[in-house]
């Protein structure tokens, strides 16, 4: 394990973790980002094309309103997954044990 934390006035690593487990979590999050991003594009296509739904009835207006907000919410989810996965991947890379020279 890397040392030198006493230089910063710390007794040990302030953010310990197993890089292998952190990388595994990063991979899972990045894998979840892809379908969220893909589905955002699909939802944008459906919500932007009112004839694609061809809805009628009392529920149609409320459903169409909800569908307009759904792509944005899905985009936020994809962005959150990608951001967290990238951050954890970076953290795992920087927290990996280094060879001493």
The first five atom37 places (N, CA, C, CB, O) and aatype in JSON, in Angstrom:
{
  "aatype": [20, 20, 20, 20, 20, 20, 20, 20, 20, 20, 20, 20, 20, 20, 20, 20, 20, 20, 20, 20, 20, 20, 20, 20, 20, 20, 20, 20, 20, 20, 20, 20, 20, 20, 20, 20, 20, 20, 20, 20, 20, 20, 20, 20, 20, 20, 20, 20, 20, 20, 20, 20, 20, 20, 20, 20, 20, 20, 20, 20, 20, 20, 20, 20, 20, 20, 20, 20, 20, 20, 20, 20, 20, 20, 20, 20, 20, 20, 20, 20, 20, 20, 20, 20, 20, 20, 20, 20, 20, 20, 20, 20, 20, 20, 20, 20, 20, 20, 20, 20, 20],
  "atom_mask": [
    [1, 1, 1, 1, 1],
    [1, 1, 1, 1, 1],
    [1, 1, 1, 1, 1],
    [1, 1, 1, 1, 1],
    [1, 1, 1, 1, 1],
    [1, 1, 1, 1, 1],
    [1, 1, 1, 1, 1],
    [1, 1, 1, 1, 1],
    [1, 1, 1, 1, 1],
    [1, 1, 1, 1, 1],
    [1, 1, 1, 1, 1],
    [1, 1, 1, 1, 1],
    [1, 1, 1, 1, 1],
    [1, 1, 1, 1, 1],
    [1, 1, 1, 1, 1],
    [1, 1, 1, 1, 1],
    [1, 1, 1, 1, 1],
    [1, 1, 1, 1, 1],
    [1, 1, 1, 1, 1],
    [1, 1, 1, 1, 1],
    [1, 1, 1, 1, 1],
    [1, 1, 1, 1, 1],
    [1, 1, 1, 1, 1],
    [1, 1, 1, 1, 1],
    [1, 1, 1, 1, 1],
    [1, 1, 1, 1, 1],
    [1, 1, 1, 1, 1],
    [1, 1, 1, 1, 1],
    [1, 1, 1, 1, 1],
    [1, 1, 1, 1, 1],
    [1, 1, 1, 1, 1],
    [1, 1, 1, 1, 1],
    [1, 1, 1, 1, 1],
    [1, 1, 1, 1, 1],
    [1, 1, 1, 1, 1],
    [1, 1, 1, 1, 1],
    [1, 1, 1, 1, 1],
    [1, 1, 1, 1, 1],
    [1, 1, 1, 1, 1],
    [1, 1, 1, 1, 1],
    [1, 1, 1, 1, 1],
    [1, 1, 1, 1, 1],
    [1, 1, 1, 1, 1],
    [1, 1, 1, 1, 1],
    [1, 1, 1, 1, 1],
    [1, 1, 1, 1, 1],
    [1, 1, 1, 1, 1],
    [1, 1, 1, 1, 1],
    [1, 1, 1, 1, 1],
    [1, 1, 1, 1, 1],
    [1, 1, 1, 1, 1],
    [1, 1, 1, 1, 1],
    [1, 1, 1, 1, 1],
    [1, 1, 1, 1, 1],
    [1, 1, 1, 1, 1],
    [1, 1, 1, 1, 1],
    [1, 1, 1, 1, 1],
    [1, 1, 1, 1, 1],
    [1, 1, 1, 1, 1],
    [1, 1, 1, 1, 1],
    [1, 1, 1, 1, 1],
    [1, 1, 1, 1, 1],
    [1, 1, 1, 1, 1],
    [1, 1, 1, 1, 1],
    [1, 1, 1, 1, 1],
    [1, 1, 1, 1, 1],
    [1, 1, 1, 1, 1],
    [1, 1, 1, 1, 1],
    [1, 1, 1, 1, 1],
    [1, 1, 1, 1, 1],
    [1, 1, 1, 1, 1],
    [1, 1, 1, 1, 1],
    [1, 1, 1, 1, 1],
    [1, 1, 1, 1, 1],
    [1, 1, 1, 1, 1],
    [1, 1, 1, 1, 1],
    [1, 1, 1, 1, 1],
    [1, 1, 1, 1, 1],
    [1, 1, 1, 1, 1],
    [1, 1, 1, 1, 1],
    [1, 1, 1, 1, 1],
    [1, 1, 1, 1, 1],
    [1, 1, 1, 1, 1],
    [1, 1, 1, 1, 1],
    [1, 1, 1, 1, 1],
    [1, 1, 1, 1, 1],
    [1, 1, 1, 1, 1],
    [1, 1, 1, 1, 1],
    [1, 1, 1, 1, 1],
    [1, 1, 1, 1, 1],
    [1, 1, 1, 1, 1],
    [1, 1, 1, 1, 1],
    [1, 1, 1, 1, 1],
    [1, 1, 1, 1, 1],
    [1, 1, 1, 1, 1],
    [1, 1, 1, 1, 1],
    [1, 1, 1, 1, 1],
    [1, 1, 1, 1, 1],
    [1, 1, 1, 1, 1],
    [1, 1, 1, 1, 1],
    [1, 1, 1, 1, 1]
  ],
  "atom_positions": [
    [[0.84, -1.18, 0.0], [0.0, 0.0, 0.0], [0.89, 1.25, 0.0], [-0.96, 0.0, 1.22], [1.91, 1.3, 0.68]],
    [[0.47, 2.25, -0.77], [1.23, 3.49, -0.76], [1.21, 4.13, 0.62], [0.68, 4.47, -1.8], [0.23, 4.01, 1.35]],
    [[2.27, 4.79, 0.96], [2.35, 5.46, 2.25], [2.55, 6.95, 2.07], [3.49, 4.87, 3.09], [2.25, 7.5, 1.01]],
    [[3.04, 7.6, 3.1], [3.32, 9.02, 3.02], [2.19, 9.91, 3.47], [3.68, 9.37, 1.65], [2.28, 11.13, 3.34]],
    [[1.12, 9.33, 4.0], [-0.03, 10.13, 4.42], [0.31, 11.02, 5.62], [-1.2, 9.23, 4.77], [-0.33, 12.05, 5.84]],
    [[1.33, 10.62, 6.39], [1.72, 11.43, 7.55], [2.2, 12.82, 7.11], [2.83, 10.72, 8.35], [2.12, 13.77, 7.87]],
    [[2.7, 12.92, 5.88], [3.13, 14.22, 5.34], [1.96, 15.2, 5.31], [3.72, 14.06, 3.93], [2.14, 16.41, 5.47]],
    [[0.78, 14.67, 5.12], [-0.44, 15.49, 5.09], [-1.12, 15.57, 6.45], [-1.41, 14.94, 4.07], [-2.2, 16.13, 6.58]],
    [[-0.48, 15.01, 7.45], [-1.06, 15.01, 8.79], [-2.13, 13.96, 8.97], [-1.65, 16.35, 9.08], [-2.97, 14.08, 9.86]],
    [[-2.11, 12.92, 8.15], [-3.1, 11.85, 8.24], [-2.43, 10.56, 8.69], [-3.8, 11.64, 6.88], [-1.28, 10.29, 8.36]],
    [[-3.17, 9.76, 9.45], [-2.64, 8.5, 9.95], [-2.61, 7.42, 8.86], [-3.47, 8.02, 11.14], [-1.82, 6.48, 8.94]],
    [[-3.46, 7.56, 7.86], [-3.53, 6.57, 6.79], [-4.32, 7.11, 5.62], [-4.15, 5.27, 7.3], [-4.7, 8.28, 5.59]],
    [[-4.55, 6.25, 4.66], [-5.29, 6.61, 3.46], [-6.7, 7.09, 3.85], [-5.36, 5.39, 2.48], [-7.45, 6.34, 4.47]],
    [[-7.07, 8.32, 3.49], [-8.38, 8.84, 3.88], [-9.53, 8.24, 3.08], [-8.41, 10.35, 3.73], [-10.69, 8.36, 3.47]],
    [[-9.23, 7.6, 1.98], [-10.27, 6.98, 1.15], [-9.82, 5.59, 0.73], [-10.57, 7.86, -0.11], [-9.57, 5.34, -0.45]],
    [[-9.73, 4.67, 1.69], [-9.26, 3.34, 1.34], [-10.31, 2.61, 0.5], [-8.94, 2.52, 2.61], [-11.49, 2.96, 0.52]],
    [[-9.87, 1.64, -0.2], [-10.79, 0.85, -1.0], [-10.03, -0.18, -1.8], [-11.62, 1.74, -1.93], [-8.82, -0.05, -2.01]],
    [[-10.73, -1.17, -2.23], [-10.15, -2.22, -3.05], [-10.3, -1.81, -4.51], [-10.82, -3.61, -2.77], [-11.42, -1.79, -5.03]],
    [[-9.2, -1.49, -5.18], [-9.3, -1.02, -6.57], [-10.04, -2.0, -7.49], [-7.92, -0.78, -7.12], [-10.71, -1.56, -8.43]],
    [[-9.92, -3.3, -7.25], [-10.6, -4.28, -8.08], [-12.12, -4.13, -7.94], [-10.15, -5.71, -7.71], [-12.84, -4.16, -8.93]],
    [[-12.59, -3.98, -6.72], [-14.03, -3.81, -6.49], [-14.51, -2.47, -7.03], [-14.35, -3.92, -4.99], [-15.61, -2.38, -7.58]],
    [[-13.71, -1.43, -6.88], [-14.08, -0.12, -7.39], [-14.17, -0.16, -8.91], [-13.07, 0.97, -6.92], [-15.1, 0.4, -9.49]],
    [[-13.2, -0.81, -9.56], [-13.25, -0.95, -11.02], [-14.48, -1.74, -11.46], [-11.97, -1.63, -11.54], [-15.1, -1.4, -12.47]],
    [[-14.83, -2.78, -10.72], [-16.01, -3.58, -11.06], [-17.28, -2.73, -10.98], [-16.12, -4.81, -10.12], [-18.15, -2.82, -11.85]],
    [[-17.39, -1.92, -9.94], [-18.55, -1.04, -9.82], [-18.56, -0.01, -10.94], [-18.56, -0.33, -8.45], [-19.61, 0.27, -11.51]],
    [[-17.4, 0.54, -11.26], [-17.29, 1.51, -12.36], [-17.77, 0.88, -13.67], [-15.84, 2.02, -12.5], [-18.48, 1.5, -14.44]],
    [[-17.36, -0.35, -13.9], [-17.77, -1.06, -15.12], [-19.28, -1.24, -15.17], [-17.08, -2.42, -15.21], [-19.89, -1.01, -16.21]],
    [[-19.87, -1.64, -14.06], [-21.33, -1.82, -14.03], [-22.06, -0.51, -14.29], [-21.77, -2.4, -12.67], [-23.05, -0.49, -15.02]],
    [[-21.58, 0.58, -13.7], [-22.22, 1.87, -13.9], [-22.1, 2.32, -15.35], [-21.61, 2.92, -12.97], [-23.05, 2.84, -15.93]],
    [[-20.93, 2.14, -15.94], [-20.74, 2.52, -17.34], [-21.58, 1.65, -18.27], [-19.26, 2.4, -17.72], [-22.06, 2.13, -19.3]],
    [[-21.76, 0.4, -17.91], [-22.64, -0.47, -18.71], [-24.09, -0.01, -18.63], [-22.53, -1.93, -18.22], [-24.82, -0.1, -19.62]],
    [[-24.52, 0.5, -17.48], [-25.89, 1.0, -17.33], [-26.1, 2.33, -18.04], [-26.23, 1.15, -15.85], [-27.22, 2.66, -18.42]],
    [[-25.02, 3.09, -18.21], [-25.13, 4.39, -18.89], [-25.55, 4.19, -20.35], [-23.79, 5.15, -18.83], [-26.35, 4.97, -20.86]],
    [[-25.04, 3.18, -21.0], [-25.3, 2.96, -22.43], [-26.79, 2.78, -22.72], [-24.53, 1.74, -22.92], [-27.31, 3.51, -23.57]],
    [[-27.51, 1.86, -22.08], [-28.94, 1.74, -22.39], [-29.73, 2.99, -22.0], [-29.52, 0.52, -21.68], [-30.71, 3.34, -22.66]],
    [[-29.32, 3.65, -20.94], [-30.02, 4.89, -20.55], [-29.88, 5.93, -21.65], [-29.47, 5.44, -19.2], [-30.84, 6.61, -22.0]],
    [[-28.68, 6.05, -22.19], [-28.44, 7.02, -23.28], [-29.17, 6.6, -24.55], [-26.94, 7.16, -23.55], [-29.76, 7.44, -25.23]],
    [[-29.12, 5.31, -24.88], [-29.82, 4.82, -26.07], [-31.33, 5.02, -25.96], [-29.5, 3.34, -26.3], [-31.97, 5.44, -26.91]],
    [[-31.87, 4.72, -24.8], [-33.31, 4.88, -24.6], [-33.74, 6.33, -24.61], [-33.74, 4.23, -23.3], [-34.87, 6.65, -24.99]],
    [[-32.85, 7.23, -24.2], [-33.15, 8.65, -24.28], [-33.39, 9.04, -25.73], [-32.02, 9.5, -23.66], [-34.34, 9.76, -26.03]],
    [[-32.53, 8.58, -26.61], [-32.69, 8.89, -28.03], [-34.0, 8.33, -28.57], [-31.5, 8.33, -28.84], [-34.7, 9.0, -29.33]],
    [[-34.33, 7.12, -28.19], [-35.59, 6.51, -28.64], [-36.8, 7.28, -28.12], [-35.67, 5.04, -28.19], [-37.75, 7.54, -28.85]],
    [[-36.75, 7.63, -26.84], [-37.87, 8.38, -26.26], [-38.02, 9.75, -26.9], [-37.68, 8.53, -24.75], [-39.14, 10.23, -27.1]],
    [[-36.9, 10.39, -27.22], [-36.96, 11.67, -27.91], [-37.67, 11.52, -29.26], [-35.55, 12.26, -28.11], [-38.46, 12.37, -29.65]],
    [[-37.38, 10.43, -29.95], [-38.02, 10.17, -31.24], [-39.51, 9.97, -31.11], [-37.41, 8.97, -31.88], [-40.29, 10.49, -31.92]],
    [[-39.92, 9.24, -30.1], [-41.35, 8.98, -29.9], [-42.06, 10.23, -29.41], [-41.56, 7.83, -28.9], [-43.14, 10.57, -29.91]],
    [[-41.48, 10.91, -28.44], [-42.16, 12.09, -27.87], [-42.2, 13.25, -28.87], [-41.46, 12.53, -26.58], [-43.1, 14.09, -28.8]],
    [[-41.25, 13.29, -29.79], [-41.24, 14.37, -30.78], [-42.15, 14.1, -31.96], [-39.86, 14.6, -31.27], [-42.4, 14.99, -32.77]],
    [[-42.65, 12.9, -32.06], [-43.5, 12.52, -33.18], [-44.87, 12.11, -32.64], [-42.87, 11.36, -34.01], [-45.09, 10.95, -32.33]],
    [[-45.77, 13.07, -32.54], [-47.08, 12.8, -31.93], [-47.87, 11.75, -32.71], [-47.89, 14.09, -31.83], [-48.69, 11.05, -32.12]],
    [[-47.64, 11.64, -34.01], [-48.38, 10.63, -34.77], [-47.9, 9.22, -34.46], [-48.24, 10.91, -36.26], [-48.61, 8.25, -34.72]],
    [[-46.7, 9.09, -33.91], [-46.18, 7.77, -33.56], [-47.01, 7.13, -32.46], [-44.71, 7.86, -33.13], [-47.16, 5.91, -32.4]],
    [[-47.55, 7.96, -31.58], [-48.36, 7.44, -30.47], [-49.82, 7.28, -30.86], [-48.24, 8.35, -29.26], [-50.48, 6.32, -30.46]],
    [[-50.32, 8.22, -31.64], [-51.71, 8.17, -32.12], [-52.69, 7.85, -30.99], [-51.84, 7.13, -33.23], [-53.52, 6.95, -31.11]],
    [[-52.58, 8.6, -29.9], [-53.43, 8.36, -28.73], [-54.71, 9.17, -28.81], [-52.67, 8.69, -27.45], [-54.75, 10.28, -29.35]],
    [[-55.75, 8.58, -28.26], [-57.04, 9.26, -28.17], [-57.64, 8.94, -26.82], [-58.0, 8.84, -29.33], [-57.36, 7.9, -26.22]],
    [[-58.47, 9.82, -26.36], [-59.15, 9.58, -25.11], [-58.72, 10.56, -24.03], [-58.9, 8.17, -24.65], [-57.84, 11.4, -24.24]],
    [[-59.36, 10.43, -22.88], [-59.1, 11.34, -21.77], [-57.66, 11.28, -21.28], [-60.04, 11.04, -20.62], [-57.12, 12.29, -20.83]],
    [[-57.04, 10.14, -21.34], [-55.69, 9.96, -20.82], [-54.61, 10.52, -21.75], [-55.42, 8.5, -20.58], [-53.49, 10.77, -21.31]],
    [[-54.93, 10.73, -23.04], [-53.93, 11.05, -24.05], [-53.13, 12.31, -23.72], [-54.6, 11.22, -25.39], [-51.91, 12.31, -23.88]],
    [[-53.78, 13.36, -23.27], [-53.07, 14.62, -23.0], [-52.09, 14.44, -21.85], [-54.08, 15.75, -22.66], [-50.93, 14.86, -21.95]],
    [[-52.52, 13.83, -20.76], [-51.64, 13.62, -19.61], [-50.48, 12.68, -19.96], [-52.43, 13.04, -18.42], [-49.35, 12.89, -19.53]],
    [[-50.77, 11.67, -20.73], [-49.73, 10.73, -21.13], [-48.69, 11.44, -22.01], [-50.34, 9.53, -21.89], [-47.49, 11.24, -21.82]],
    [[-49.15, 12.25, -22.94], [-48.24, 12.98, -23.82], [-47.39, 13.96, -23.02], [-49.03, 13.73, -24.91], [-46.2, 14.12, -23.31]],
    [[-47.97, 14.62, -22.02], [-47.21, 15.54, -21.16], [-46.12, 14.79, -20.4], [-48.15, 16.25, -20.17], [-44.98, 15.25, -20.33]],
    [[-46.46, 13.65, -19.84], [-45.48, 12.85, -19.1], [-44.38, 12.36, -20.03], [-46.17, 11.64, -18.41], [-43.21, 12.34, -19.65]],
    [[-44.75, 11.98, -21.23], [-43.77, 11.48, -22.18], [-42.8, 12.57, -22.61], [-44.47, 10.91, -23.4], [-41.66, 12.27, -22.96]],
    [[-43.22, 13.81, -22.58], [-42.32, 14.91, -22.94], [-41.21, 15.1, -21.9], [-43.11, 16.21, -23.09], [-40.1, 15.48, -22.26]],
    [[-41.49, 14.83, -20.64], [-40.47, 15.0, -19.6], [-39.58, 13.77, -19.43], [-41.14, 15.33, -18.28], [-38.47, 13.87, -18.92]],
    [[-40.06, 12.62, -19.85], [-39.34, 11.37, -19.64], [-37.96, 11.34, -20.32], [-40.17, 10.22, -20.15], [-37.0, 10.9, -19.69]],
    [[-37.8, 11.79, -21.56], [-36.46, 11.75, -22.16], [-35.43, 12.56, -21.37], [-36.52, 12.27, -23.58], [-34.29, 12.14, -21.23]],
    [[-35.82, 13.71, -20.85], [-34.9, 14.53, -20.06], [-34.49, 13.84, -18.78], [-35.54, 15.86, -19.74], [-33.33, 13.89, -18.38]],
    [[-35.44, 13.19, -18.13], [-35.13, 12.46, -16.9], [-34.21, 11.28, -17.2], [-36.42, 11.98, -16.21], [-33.29, 10.99, -16.44]],
    [[-34.48, 10.6, -18.3], [-33.65, 9.45, -18.69], [-32.23, 9.92, -19.04], [-34.29, 8.7, -19.89], [-31.26, 9.23, -18.76]],
    [[-32.12, 11.1, -19.67], [-30.81, 11.66, -20.0], [-30.02, 11.96, -18.73], [-30.98, 12.94, -20.85], [-28.81, 11.74, -18.67]],
    [[-30.71, 12.48, -17.71], [-30.04, 12.75, -16.43], [-29.5, 11.46, -15.83], [-31.02, 13.42, -15.44], [-28.4, 11.43, -15.27]],
    [[-30.28, 10.38, -15.95], [-29.85, 9.08, -15.42], [-28.61, 8.59, -16.14], [-30.99, 8.05, -15.54], [-27.65, 8.14, -15.5]],
    [[-28.61, 8.67, -17.46], [-27.44, 8.25, -18.23], [-26.21, 9.07, -17.87], [-27.72, 8.37, -19.71], [-25.11, 8.53, -17.74]],
    [[-26.4, 10.37, -17.72], [-25.28, 11.26, -17.37], [-24.74, 10.91, -15.97], [-25.73, 12.74, -17.41], [-23.53, 10.92, -15.75]],
    [[-25.65, 10.61, -15.04], [-25.23, 10.27, -13.68], [-24.46, 8.95, -13.66], [-26.46, 10.18, -12.75], [-23.41, 8.86, -13.02]],
    [[-24.97, 7.94, -14.37], [-24.26, 6.66, -14.44], [-22.88, 6.84, -15.06], [-25.08, 5.64, -15.27], [-21.88, 6.34, -14.53]],
    [[-22.81, 7.57, -16.18], [-21.53, 7.76, -16.86], [-20.56, 8.55, -15.98], [-21.74, 8.47, -18.21], [-19.39, 8.19, -15.88]],
    [[-21.05, 9.6, -15.35], [-20.18, 10.41, -14.5], [-19.65, 9.63, -13.31], [-20.93, 11.62, -14.01], [-18.46, 9.71, -13.0]],
    [[-20.52, 8.87, -12.65], [-20.09, 8.08, -11.5], [-19.13, 6.98, -11.93], [-21.3, 7.47, -10.78], [-18.13, 6.73, -11.26]],
    [[-19.44, 6.31, -13.05], [-18.56, 5.25, -13.53], [-17.18, 5.77, -13.91], [-19.18, 4.55, -14.72], [-16.17, 5.15, -13.6]],
    [[-17.15, 6.91, -14.58], [-15.88, 7.52, -14.97], [-15.08, 7.94, -13.74], [-16.11, 8.72, -15.89], [-13.87, 7.71, -13.67]],
    [[-15.75, 8.56, -12.78], [-15.07, 9.0, -11.56], [-14.49, 7.81, -10.79], [-16.03, 9.8, -10.66], [-13.35, 7.85, -10.33]],
    [[-15.27, 6.75, -10.66], [-14.79, 5.57, -9.94], [-13.66, 4.89, -10.7], [-15.93, 4.58, -9.7], [-12.72, 4.38, -10.09]],
    [[-13.75, 4.86, -12.0], [-12.68, 4.28, -12.81], [-11.39, 5.07, -12.63], [-13.08, 4.24, -14.29], [-10.32, 4.48, -12.5]],
    [[-11.48, 6.37, -12.63], [-10.32, 7.22, -12.4], [-9.76, 7.0, -11.01], [-10.68, 8.69, -12.6], [-8.55, 6.87, -10.82]],
    [[-10.65, 6.95, -10.02], [-10.23, 6.72, -8.64], [-9.52, 5.37, -8.5], [-11.43, 6.78, -7.68], [-8.47, 5.28, -7.86]],
    [[-10.08, 4.34, -9.1], [-9.48, 3.0, -9.01], [-8.11, 2.99, -9.66], [-10.37, 1.95, -9.66], [-7.19, 2.33, -9.17]],
    [[-7.95, 3.72, -10.74], [-6.66, 3.79, -11.42], [-5.62, 4.51, -10.58], [-6.79, 4.48, -12.75], [-4.46, 4.12, -10.57]],
    [[-6.05, 5.56, -9.88], [-5.1, 6.33, -9.09], [-4.84, 5.7, -7.72], [-5.59, 7.73, -8.91], [-3.85, 6.03, -7.07]],
    [[-5.73, 4.79, -7.29], [-5.55, 4.2, -5.97], [-4.87, 2.82, -6.06], [-6.89, 4.07, -5.27], [-4.64, 2.17, -5.04]],
    [[-4.56, 2.39, -7.28], [-3.9, 1.1, -7.42], [-2.5, 1.14, -6.81], [-3.84, 0.69, -8.9], [-1.82, 2.16, -6.92]],
    [[-2.08, 0.08, -6.19], [-0.74, 0.05, -5.63], [0.3, 0.3, -6.71], [-0.47, -1.29, -4.94], [0.2, -0.24, -7.81]],
    [[1.27, 1.11, -6.39], [2.33, 1.45, -7.34], [3.62, 0.75, -6.93], [2.54, 2.99, -7.43], [3.9, 0.55, -5.74]],
    [[4.38, 0.39, -7.93], [5.69, -0.22, -7.65], [6.62, 0.84, -7.08], [6.31, -0.85, -8.93], [6.65, 1.97, -7.55]],
    [[7.37, 0.46, -6.08], [8.34, 1.38, -5.49], [9.6, 1.4, -6.31], [8.65, 1.0, -4.03], [10.07, 0.36, -6.77]],
    [[10.16, 2.58, -6.49], [11.39, 2.69, -7.26], [12.58, 2.93, -6.36], [11.28, 3.8, -8.29], [13.7, 3.05, -6.84]]
  ]
}
